[in-house]
Amino acid sequence: MKAVHCTRHGTYQDLEIVDIPEPPPPGAGQVTVDLTARGIQFSDLVRFAGEYQVQTPLPFVVGGEAAGTVSAVGEGVANLSPGDRVICPGGCVERVNVKASQTTLIPESVDFNVAASFRNNYATAYYGLQRGQLQAGETLLVHGSAGGVGLAAVDMGKLMGARVIGTASSDNKLEVVRAMGADHVINYTDGFRDAVKDLTGGLGANVIYDPVGGDVFDESVRCVAPFGRILVLGFTSGRSALAKTNHLLVKDASVIGYTVGGLQRYKPELSRKNNEILLEWLASGRIRPHVSHTLSMDDIHEGYRIIADREVIGKVIITN
C-alpha cells in the first residue's frame, strides 16, 4: 500500500512516496482504519528538519491526524464495528492499525475532510485560551490568524465572547479571517502595534496568541494590556524571541508557553474533556474548521510547499 515516508532529515522535497506492506489483522484492543483524509501542518516541516522538540526515529510516516472507516476490529473491541467513521492517528498512509481507545466517532453531520482538519488546531487553540484565561469581553489579538492554529483561535475566541483582532501578511488571507468572525483585521507587514493601540483605546490586547515568534513577539510585548497574557505556541518566523522583562514588569503582564503534548502527558483528563467539548461544538456547527487545499498523496510535495510558502489558509488535507 502507498505511504509517504521521511527517510532522512531535510526538507519536504526529500519526502518519498513508497510502497509498504499492509498492516496485519488488528490485535487485541485494536482496529484497522482505511484512511480517507489526512491533515498536514507546519510543525511537520520542523520534524522533517530534525529540529522538533521530540525526535521521531527515521523512517516515519509523515502527518498525524486522520479520518477514515473502520474495516476490521480486534479481540475485545466492543464499541466499534466495521463501517464506523472515525478520527484517529494515521498520517499519509492508506491503512493503519490503531488502538480503539485512540479513535473518536465522527458525527454524521461532519465529512472526512473536516474531521481530519480540526483536532490538532482546535485542541491547540482551546487549551491556549484556557491557559490565557480569556474572558468574555476581553480583546484577543491573534497573530498568523490565517494559519491552522490561528484561524482556530479566531473561531474559538469569538465563541468564548472575546473581541478578536486578527493579523496576517496579506489582504486575501485577512478576508477569510474576517469571514471567520474577527472584529478587526490588520495586515502586519508594516507592523501592528499602533493599530492595536488605536483599536483598544491605548490599552492594548488582553490576550495575545502568538504562533509566529521573532519580531512579532517583540512588537507584541509593546502592545499587551496591563495584566495581559502573551501565549507562546511556536515560531513560524524561524526565530524564537527573548522577552523584554522590563516591559512585562511595568505592565504586570505574563508570557505563557504551552503545548498540547504537555497537556496530554500531564493532564490527560483535561485533554479528554477538551476533546469531547470540541467534538460537540463541531457536530453542532459552533466551530467551523476551514480547509483551503485538498490534494492527493501523489501531490504531497505540493501540499507541504503550500504550507512552507505561507499559502495555506486553515488546513491542507491529503486524500487518497
Secondary structure by P-SEA (a helix, b strand, c coil): cbbbbccccccccccccccccccccccccbbbbbccbbbbcaaaaaaaaccccccccccccccccbbbbbcccccccccccccbbbbcccccccbbbbbcccbbbbcccccaaaaaccaaaaaaaaaaaaaacccccbbbbbcccccaaaaaaaaaaaaaccbbbbbcccaaaaaaaaaaccccccccccccaaaaaaaacccccccccccccaaaaaaaaacccccbbbbbccccccbbbbbaaaaaaaacbbbbbbbaaaaaaccaaaaaaaaaaaaaaaaaccbbbbbcccccccaaaaaaaaaaacccccbbbbcc
